[in-house]
């Protein structure tokens, strides 16, 4: 049974706001209640039943049609709590019940239809769930998006995961100080897999040519303090690892180079910490789903197949790569932007990830 059929059969089960929200959501092509310019644009006409009896619920009745008609007992000018004197409620009820003359009640309902719609709109504008019924006009998405950097239309829908992934975790994205715990919570919630962030992973940091030590330059500094020999430096503070798993085989393969999940992971990490730190992905496959080595198409040694038996979960498959070298999002592809990889070499967005096998 549809919701409108249930509203017609048992209107007393619905509150006034719930019934109006249901009808508003069903007529998405119509203006929101309380925002239309003419009553004819509203998908429902709200009326009040003139009565002094005890009401079992907010809604007294519902009649489908064009437009729909909704009768209520909780809001309006009639009744003991209405603005009109009580004797006018008795008069309207008497004319309608004993003389079959609804003229006075219809006249009052014509005046208070707009009041009922504005009453509902004042409530709906303060409800995030009701606002999300029409995402294109969701004001709470603008409010919360302003806290995480996607309040303006120019910054929305710029990656693969969509804005909802950031809006539902605005409490994690909003603080200026980011943490490993926050990143673990975001990734575990989005992918539905166990996640652990391992900080301080050793890594070679390429030094730009103009920052290298050279004789004859007016760059002071003591060796080991402000100067380094060579083209790269062994650093631990600028690199971390993300460990996912144990994973099922289909999810595991989705995180390998070329997989859909790998691009989503890159966008989530970049949205949280930016491009200042390097990171690498460590994948773990469940032991029972590790396939044996077979000479067949689709088998990738060290990625989806291993020689011999795997003790425990298949760990140690690392996907390494600078976030700047990853496949760019749709917005960057349209702009034709090129990324600059470490060492000053200019590469396009199709720079592949490097994948190695680590023995444990």
DARALIN-V527322 format. One record per residue. N is the residue number from 1. RES is the residue in one letter. D_FIRST is the distance of its C-alpha to the first C-alpha in Angstrom with 2 decimals. Layout:
# DARALIN-V527322
n = <N & N>
res = <RES & RES>
d_first = <D_FIRST & D_FIRST>
This chain:
# DARALIN-V527322
n = <1 & 2 & 3 & 4 & 5 & 6 & 7 & 8 & 9 & 10 & 11 & 12 & 13 & 14 & 15 & 16 & 17 & 18 & 19 & 20 & 21 & 22 & 23 & 24 & 25 & 26 & 27 & 28 & 29 & 30 & 31 & 32 & 33 & 34 & 35 & 36 & 37 & 38 & 39 & 40 & 41 & 42 & 43 & 44 & 45 & 46 & 47 & 48 & 49 & 50 & 51 & 52 & 53 & 54 & 55 & 56 & 57 & 58 & 59 & 60 & 61 & 62 & 63 & 64 & 65 & 66 & 67 & 68 & 69 & 70 & 71 & 72 & 73 & 74 & 75 & 76 & 77 & 78 & 79 & 80 & 81 & 82 & 83 & 84 & 85 & 86 & 87 & 88 & 89 & 90 & 91 & 92 & 93 & 94 & 95 & 96 & 97 & 98 & 99 & 100 & 101 & 102 & 103 & 104 & 105 & 106 & 107 & 108 & 109 & 110 & 111 & 112 & 113 & 114 & 115 & 116 & 117 & 118 & 119 & 120 & 121 & 122 & 123 & 124 & 125 & 126 & 127 & 128 & 129 & 130 & 131 & 132 & 133 & 134 & 135 & 136 & 137 & 138 & 139 & 140 & 141 & 142 & 143 & 144 & 145 & 146 & 147 & 148 & 149 & 150 & 151 & 152 & 153 & 154 & 155 & 156 & 157 & 158 & 159 & 160 & 161 & 162 & 163 & 164 & 165 & 166 & 167 & 168 & 169 & 170 & 171 & 172 & 173 & 174 & 175 & 176 & 177 & 178 & 179 & 180 & 181 & 182 & 183 & 184 & 185 & 186 & 187 & 188 & 189 & 190 & 191 & 192 & 193 & 194 & 195 & 196 & 197 & 198 & 199 & 200 & 201 & 202 & 203 & 204 & 205 & 206 & 207 & 208 & 209 & 210 & 211 & 212 & 213 & 214 & 215 & 216 & 217 & 218 & 219 & 220 & 221 & 222 & 223 & 224 & 225 & 226 & 227 & 228 & 229 & 230 & 231 & 232 & 233 & 234 & 235 & 236 & 237 & 238 & 239 & 240 & 241 & 242 & 243 & 244 & 245 & 246 & 247 & 248 & 249 & 250 & 251 & 252 & 253 & 254 & 255 & 256 & 257 & 258 & 259 & 260 & 261 & 262 & 263 & 264 & 265 & 266 & 267 & 268 & 269 & 270 & 271 & 272 & 273 & 274 & 275 & 276 & 277 & 278 & 279 & 280 & 281 & 282 & 283 & 284 & 285 & 286 & 287 & 288 & 289 & 290 & 291 & 292 & 293 & 294 & 295 & 296 & 297 & 298 & 299 & 300 & 301 & 302 & 303 & 304 & 305 & 306 & 307 & 308 & 309 & 310 & 311 & 312 & 313 & 314 & 315 & 316 & 317 & 318 & 319 & 320 & 321 & 322 & 323 & 324 & 325 & 326 & 327 & 328 & 329 & 330 & 331 & 332 & 333 & 334 & 335 & 336 & 337 & 338 & 339 & 340 & 341 & 342 & 343 & 344 & 345 & 346 & 347 & 348 & 349 & 350 & 351 & 352 & 353 & 354 & 355 & 356 & 357 & 358 & 359 & 360>
res = <X & X & X & X & X & X & X & X & X & X & X & X & X & X & X & X & X & X & X & X & X & X & X & X & X & X & X & X & X & X & X & X & X & X & X & X & X & X & X & X & X & X & X & X & X & X & X & X & X & X & X & X & X & X & X & X & X & X & X & X & X & X & X & X & X & X & X & X & X & X & X & X & X & X & X & X & X & X & X & X & X & X & X & X & X & X & X & X & X & X & X & X & X & X & X & X & X & X & X & X & X & X & X & X & X & X & X & X & X & X & X & X & X & X & X & X & X & X & X & X & X & X & X & X & X & X & X & X & X & X & X & X & X & X & X & X & X & X & X & X & X & X & X & X & X & X & X & X & X & X & X & X & X & X & X & X & X & X & X & X & X & X & X & X & X & X & X & X & X & X & X & X & X & X & X & X & X & X & X & X & X & X & X & X & X & X & X & X & X & X & X & X & X & X & X & X & X & X & X & X & X & X & X & X & X & X & X & X & X & X & X & X & X & X & X & X & X & X & X & X & X & X & X & X & X & X & X & X & X & X & X & X & X & X & X & X & X & X & X & X & X & X & X & X & X & X & X & X & X & X & X & X & X & X & X & X & X & X & X & X & X & X & X & X & X & X & X & X & X & X & X & X & X & X & X & X & X & X & X & X & X & X & X & X & X & X & X & X & X & X & X & X & X & X & X & X & X & X & X & X & X & X & X & X & X & X & X & X & X & X & X & X & X & X & X & X & X & X & X & X & X & X & X & X & X & X & X & X & X & X & X & X & X & X & X & X & X & X & X & X & X & X & X & X & X & X & X & X & X & X & X & X & X & X & X & X & X & X & X & X>
d_first = <0.00 & 3.80 & 6.62 & 8.37 & 6.32 & 6.68 & 10.13 & 10.89 & 10.17 & 11.96 & 14.00 & 16.58 & 14.69 & 15.23 & 18.71 & 20.16 & 20.56 & 17.06 & 15.63 & 18.34 & 17.88 & 14.22 & 15.44 & 18.52 & 16.93 & 14.83 & 18.18 & 20.47 & 23.01 & 23.74 & 26.10 & 25.02 & 24.91 & 28.50 & 30.03 & 29.86 & 33.14 & 31.93 & 29.23 & 28.27 & 27.16 & 24.50 & 20.88 & 20.52 & 23.10 & 23.44 & 25.20 & 26.44 & 26.65 & 30.36 & 30.55 & 32.59 & 30.46 & 28.94 & 25.47 & 22.85 & 21.14 & 21.52 & 19.01 & 19.86 & 17.48 & 15.59 & 16.23 & 14.91 & 17.87 & 20.78 & 21.15 & 18.23 & 19.65 & 19.10 & 21.28 & 22.48 & 25.08 & 26.15 & 27.90 & 30.22 & 33.62 & 33.01 & 33.07 & 35.54 & 34.86 & 34.91 & 37.90 & 38.80 & 40.96 & 39.30 & 41.00 & 39.19 & 35.83 & 37.27 & 38.60 & 35.33 & 33.50 & 36.31 & 36.38 & 32.66 & 32.46 & 35.88 & 36.82 & 33.50 & 34.81 & 32.32 & 34.89 & 35.90 & 32.41 & 31.29 & 34.43 & 33.80 & 30.15 & 31.51 & 33.72 & 31.33 & 28.38 & 30.28 & 31.11 & 27.50 & 26.73 & 29.85 & 28.97 & 25.67 & 27.58 & 30.22 & 27.72 & 25.81 & 29.14 & 29.97 & 26.81 & 27.14 & 23.47 & 22.53 & 25.45 & 24.29 & 21.12 & 23.71 & 26.30 & 28.71 & 29.27 & 28.99 & 32.02 & 31.79 & 32.25 & 35.50 & 36.57 & 36.07 & 37.20 & 40.48 & 41.20 & 40.91 & 42.51 & 39.62 & 39.41 & 40.93 & 39.18 & 42.19 & 41.50 & 37.79 & 36.38 & 39.84 & 39.15 & 36.95 & 34.85 & 33.58 & 33.81 & 30.87 & 33.03 & 35.62 & 33.49 & 31.78 & 35.31 & 37.16 & 38.91 & 40.62 & 41.49 & 42.75 & 45.89 & 49.03 & 50.18 & 48.20 & 48.25 & 47.76 & 45.23 & 43.13 & 43.24 & 42.34 & 39.29 & 38.10 & 38.66 & 37.28 & 34.04 & 33.62 & 34.63 & 33.48 & 36.94 & 39.91 & 42.18 & 45.71 & 47.98 & 51.67 & 53.98 & 57.58 & 57.63 & 61.05 & 61.17 & 63.80 & 63.48 & 65.03 & 67.33 & 67.68 & 71.08 & 72.08 & 71.37 & 73.53 & 76.92 & 79.84 & 83.53 & 84.80 & 81.66 & 81.73 & 78.95 & 80.16 & 78.72 & 79.70 & 78.72 & 75.72 & 74.89 & 74.38 & 75.42 & 74.38 & 76.08 & 74.19 & 71.24 & 68.55 & 68.04 & 66.56 & 63.85 & 61.22 & 59.73 & 58.10 & 56.05 & 53.26 & 51.09 & 47.37 & 46.64 & 43.24 & 42.40 & 42.48 & 40.07 & 38.53 & 40.23 & 37.66 & 37.53 & 41.31 & 41.94 & 39.67 & 42.16 & 45.20 & 46.93 & 44.81 & 41.53 & 38.58 & 38.40 & 42.07 & 41.62 & 38.77 & 41.02 & 43.85 & 41.82 & 40.59 & 44.14 & 45.66 & 43.27 & 44.16 & 47.94 & 49.00 & 51.74 & 54.50 & 54.09 & 54.06 & 51.64 & 51.10 & 48.25 & 48.83 & 46.35 & 45.99 & 44.58 & 43.56 & 46.35 & 44.37 & 43.07 & 46.50 & 47.40 & 50.99 & 53.35 & 53.17 & 54.91 & 51.96 & 50.29 & 48.13 & 50.08 & 51.45 & 54.16 & 53.64 & 50.10 & 48.09 & 50.91 & 53.77 & 57.02 & 57.17 & 54.87 & 52.95 & 53.61 & 50.56 & 48.03 & 49.30 & 50.34 & 52.71 & 51.05 & 51.61 & 50.43 & 52.99 & 53.09 & 53.59 & 50.34 & 52.21 & 52.82 & 49.19 & 47.16 & 46.36 & 42.93 & 41.69 & 43.21 & 46.60 & 46.54 & 46.07 & 48.92 & 51.19 & 52.44 & 54.70 & 55.04 & 58.37 & 58.74 & 61.20 & 64.80 & 64.49 & 63.36 & 60.79 & 57.92 & 54.79 & 51.26 & 51.31 & 53.56 & 52.38 & 51.89 & 54.60 & 53.51 & 55.97 & 56.03 & 57.23 & 58.67 & 57.73>
